[in-house]
Amino acid sequence: MLANLSETDRKKVLLYSALIVAVVGAWSVFGPYGVLKYYEVSRELNQVLAQNEQLRESNTALKQEVNKLKKDPVYLEEVARRQFGLIKKNEVLYEFPEKKKRHE
């Protein structure tokens, strides 16, 4: 097919072909669905999956905490004392100020 064309026409066809290949190549790398966008979306997906796993672990820990609070009266008492400063009837709570460290 190229053999029937003149030398200048052959150069034009090759130049246009190379230009088309370059444009298509650039589009496949830098375009909205190109390789760079693929890597960016892939990285975001990995971050979201990691965050999802962390949230899943946190959710499991919170469920265990709720179950312990519902079913374990000793643990419930411990939390009530620690977080809310509750005491039993006829109990006295002594609070001592923390000693300040000396700077030498």
C-alpha positions as a Python dict, from the first residue, in 0.01 Angstrom:
ca = {
    (1, 'M'): (0, 0, 0),
    (2, 'L'): (278, 244, 87),
    (3, 'A'): (473, 131, -219),
    (4, 'N'): (223, 302, -452),
    (5, 'L'): (268, 642, -281),
    (6, 'S'): (532, 902, -355),
    (7, 'E'): (814, 964, -110),
    (8, 'T'): (652, 1278, 38),
    (9, 'D'): (314, 1105, 74),
    (10, 'R'): (484, 811, 245),
    (11, 'K'): (653, 1050, 491),
    (12, 'K'): (318, 1220, 559),
    (13, 'V'): (148, 886, 627),
    (14, 'L'): (429, 780, 861),
    (15, 'L'): (426, 1119, 1035),
    (16, 'Y'): (47, 1109, 1084),
    (17, 'S'): (66, 748, 1201),
    (18, 'A'): (336, 836, 1452),
    (19, 'L'): (134, 1137, 1568),
    (20, 'I'): (-178, 923, 1616),
    (21, 'V'): (21, 661, 1807),
    (22, 'A'): (172, 935, 2027),
    (23, 'V'): (-169, 1091, 2101),
    (24, 'V'): (-328, 754, 2179),
    (25, 'G'): (-30, 662, 2398),
    (26, 'A'): (-43, 991, 2587),
    (27, 'W'): (-420, 955, 2627),
    (28, 'S'): (-381, 603, 2766),
    (29, 'V'): (-129, 727, 3022),
    (30, 'F'): (-257, 1074, 3116),
    (31, 'G'): (-626, 1056, 3020),
    (32, 'P'): (-915, 1033, 3267),
    (33, 'Y'): (-911, 652, 3242),
    (34, 'G'): (-537, 622, 3194),
    (35, 'V'): (-266, 441, 3381),
    (36, 'L'): (-194, 729, 3620),
    (37, 'K'): (-560, 752, 3719),
    (38, 'Y'): (-568, 374, 3767),
    (39, 'Y'): (-273, 388, 4010),
    (40, 'E'): (-427, 681, 4198),
    (41, 'V'): (-760, 502, 4236),
    (42, 'S'): (-581, 180, 4332),
    (43, 'R'): (-389, 363, 4606),
    (44, 'E'): (-711, 523, 4736),
    (45, 'L'): (-880, 183, 4739),
    (46, 'N'): (-598, 33, 4944),
    (47, 'Q'): (-624, 320, 5194),
    (48, 'V'): (-1001, 277, 5224),
    (49, 'L'): (-965, -99, 5269),
    (50, 'A'): (-706, -46, 5545),
    (51, 'Q'): (-929, 208, 5716),
    (52, 'N'): (-1223, -31, 5681),
    (53, 'E'): (-1022, -307, 5852),
    (54, 'Q'): (-930, -73, 6138),
    (55, 'L'): (-1294, 24, 6182),
    (56, 'R'): (-1397, -342, 6175),
    (57, 'E'): (-1146, -420, 6453),
    (58, 'S'): (-1264, -120, 6654),
    (59, 'N'): (-1625, -227, 6607),
    (60, 'T'): (-1543, -577, 6732),
    (61, 'A'): (-1370, -436, 7040),
    (62, 'L'): (-1667, -209, 7113),
    (63, 'K'): (-1909, -503, 7080),
    (64, 'Q'): (-1699, -701, 7327),
    (65, 'E'): (-1699, -402, 7563),
    (66, 'V'): (-2080, -377, 7542),
    (67, 'N'): (-2117, -750, 7612),
    (68, 'K'): (-1887, -724, 7915),
    (69, 'L'): (-2083, -427, 8045),
    (70, 'K'): (-2413, -613, 8002),
    (71, 'K'): (-2305, -953, 8139),
    (72, 'D'): (-2014, -901, 8379),
    (73, 'P'): (-2117, -715, 8697),
    (74, 'V'): (-1759, -709, 8830),
    (75, 'Y'): (-1638, -535, 8514),
    (76, 'L'): (-1934, -296, 8524),
    (77, 'E'): (-1847, -205, 8884),
    (78, 'E'): (-1483, -149, 8789),
    (79, 'V'): (-1581, 84, 8504),
    (80, 'A'): (-1828, 273, 8723),
    (81, 'R'): (-1561, 328, 8986),
    (82, 'R'): (-1285, 421, 8741),
    (83, 'Q'): (-1477, 647, 8502),
    (84, 'F'): (-1746, 796, 8722),
    (85, 'G'): (-1589, 785, 9069),
    (86, 'L'): (-1881, 589, 9214),
    (87, 'I'): (-1844, 427, 9554),
    (88, 'K'): (-2038, 167, 9748),
    (89, 'K'): (-2261, 252, 10043),
    (90, 'N'): (-2058, 318, 10362),
    (91, 'E'): (-1736, 342, 10157),
    (92, 'V'): (-1498, 634, 10188),
    (93, 'L'): (-1292, 753, 9895),
    (94, 'Y'): (-958, 916, 9966),
    (95, 'E'): (-794, 1116, 9690),
    (96, 'F'): (-435, 1221, 9730),
    (97, 'P'): (-276, 1491, 9517),
    (98, 'E'): (5, 1373, 9296),
    (99, 'K'): (349, 1466, 9420),
    (100, 'K'): (538, 1705, 9202),
    (101, 'K'): (878, 1589, 9088),
    (102, 'R'): (1174, 1796, 9194),
    (103, 'H'): (1383, 1943, 8922),
    (104, 'E'): (1748, 1903, 9011),
}
